[in-house]
Amino acid sequence: MKKDIAIIGAGASGLVAAITAAKAGAKVTVYEKSAKIGKKIHASGNGRCNITNDNISLENYHGKHPHFAKETIQFDAKKFFNELGLQLRRGNGTRLYPLSHQASCVVDFLGFACKKYGVTFVKECEIEKIEKENAHFILHYHDTHTLADAVIIATGSGAMPNLGSSESGYAFAKAFGHEVEKPFAALVQLNSPEKVFTKASGVKIEAEMEIYVDNQPKMGIKGDLLFTSYGLSGSAILDLSRIASRATMKKQDVFIMIDLLPDFSQQALKALLQKQLPLKLPLYLWLNGIIPKKLIEPIMIVAKLDANTPLNNKTINTLAYTLKNLKVSISGTRGAKGAEIMAGGILTEEINPKTMESKLVKGLYFTGEVVDIDGDCGGYNLHWAWSSGYRAGENSVL
Ligand SMILES: Cc1cc2nc3c(=O)[nH]c(=O)nc-3n(C[C@H](O)[C@H](O)[C@H](O)COP(=O)(O)OP(=O)(O)OC[C@H]3O[C@@H](n4cnc5c(N)ncnc54)[C@H](O)[C@@H]3O)c2cc1C
């Protein structure tokens, strides 16, 4: 008789688990609380879906025990999608996207494969409770219940609840005796209490940045920085946000030091300014030629300089220093509602890394973001979702 597998969540990891288990011969039913499947995939990569990365490495993964993901992330996501008929291409370095650059097509291909292998979807169905009685799982929903031989919990995290996220996976795991590392927002925008930078809201530049926690440098990065009305955003900030999120939760002092002109050393910048002294340019005009206009006022306030005075020997040092060391204090993050992912989740010590099966409950599997593994920006989170979904899908059938 075919094994009856229930998958909770028709997101990235649940859909790959469903295809894999159904293709291997199981009777697969996916329960999804939304009316649509793959809502987060739709929204991913600004609607383009950064599906995976050509440079997958354990260094890009985090959690209490990132090593847990070592074997699973060897999964060849490119081959998997090529076999479904979806072509990928590189963009922005080693990041991979569907050739059409449309996130929606990824959902369409996954949906088509589910149909082909006979996966059943039960939509607008929120699983409320899962129990195990002898060899069977009992799934409760809408005042009724159903049975399954194995259950794959692919419920994601609480990040961006407007996209159908839920924290129910953690509750299911806890009810079966699993421990959960408190989830916290990661890949998220940062709040700053410094109102001076709100004047630069909307300015996007490429800069070099370093995050400090209690005055200790923790991580440096070069990339996109966006000044906003609440603080800082941009892809480089998202990559620093995990550290900021953890540290601000612990009430540690956090700031980001920004180098607005990474292509010049401070010495080279001073030399350039010296050369322009004879022109007697007012500071605002000189700055207007090298940084976005909206940044001039904040820079003048921070450096305590008057934008109308001409460049002189006294101002050169202050100006060069400020442009290379703009300090922005961080008070916290935009939280789950703004986060692309939540770090933390079900502790990996209690999950078998070769199968994604619970070590506590036979036949119970966990995939994707609900597990205490999170990746950097660059396709690493979807890669984890596909690969853990594949692993659980193929093993749940055995
Ligand atoms: C705006 C945005 C952009 C992103 N862009 C990228 C990107 O370009 N590249 C990248 O690698 N990562 C990206 N991510 C992260 C990535 O989308 C997630 O890490 C990934 O989708 C997680 O997959 P998952 O299967 O764990 O959960 P999800 O894809 O979130 O799926 C979980 C599903 O479970 C359902 N569900 C939850 N609880 C229940 C329940 N009790 N009963 C029934 N159904 C339930 C939910 O409705 C949902 O459909 C992005 C995330 C966001 C929010």
The ligand as an ORCA input file, in Angstrom:
! r2SCAN-3c Opt
* xyz 0 1
  C       9.953     39.338      0.557
  C      10.840     38.125      0.615
  C      11.801     37.937     -0.384
  C      12.647     36.825     -0.323
  N      13.535     36.636     -1.345
  C      14.362     35.564     -1.304
  C      15.241     35.291     -2.393
  O      15.216     35.965     -3.434
  N      16.087     34.238     -2.266
  C      16.099     33.427     -1.149
  O      16.896     32.502     -1.092
  N      15.223     33.615     -0.144
  C      14.348     34.650     -0.199
  N      13.447     34.828      0.810
  C      13.361     33.809      1.897
  C      12.591     32.568      1.394
  O      11.445     32.960      0.686
  C      12.201     31.678      2.571
  O      13.342     31.376      3.333
  C      11.535     30.372      2.088
  O      10.353     30.651      1.386
  C      11.236     29.466      3.275
  O      10.595     28.313      2.771
  P       9.696     27.414      3.741
  O       9.205     26.273      2.947
  O      10.399     27.134      4.995
  O       8.481     28.368      4.159
  P       7.449     29.218      3.273
  O       7.919     29.331      1.873
  O       7.216     30.464      4.056
  O       6.134     28.324      3.286
  C       5.434     28.018      4.461
  C       3.996     27.730      4.086
  O       3.327     27.102      5.173
  C       1.999     27.628      5.277
  N       1.559     27.374      6.648
  C       2.108     27.844      7.789
  N       1.486     27.332      8.858
  C       0.508     26.517      8.388
  C      -0.481     25.691      9.019
  N      -0.579     25.592     10.341
  N      -1.328     24.987      8.236
  C      -1.266     25.061      6.866
  N      -0.351     25.826      6.228
  C       0.538     26.537      6.983
  C       2.185     29.102      4.927
  O       0.979     29.695      4.519
  C       3.202     29.003      3.784
  O       2.591     28.852      2.523
  C      12.565     35.906      0.770
  C      11.580     36.096      1.755
  C      10.739     37.189      1.689
  C       9.688     37.359      2.755
*
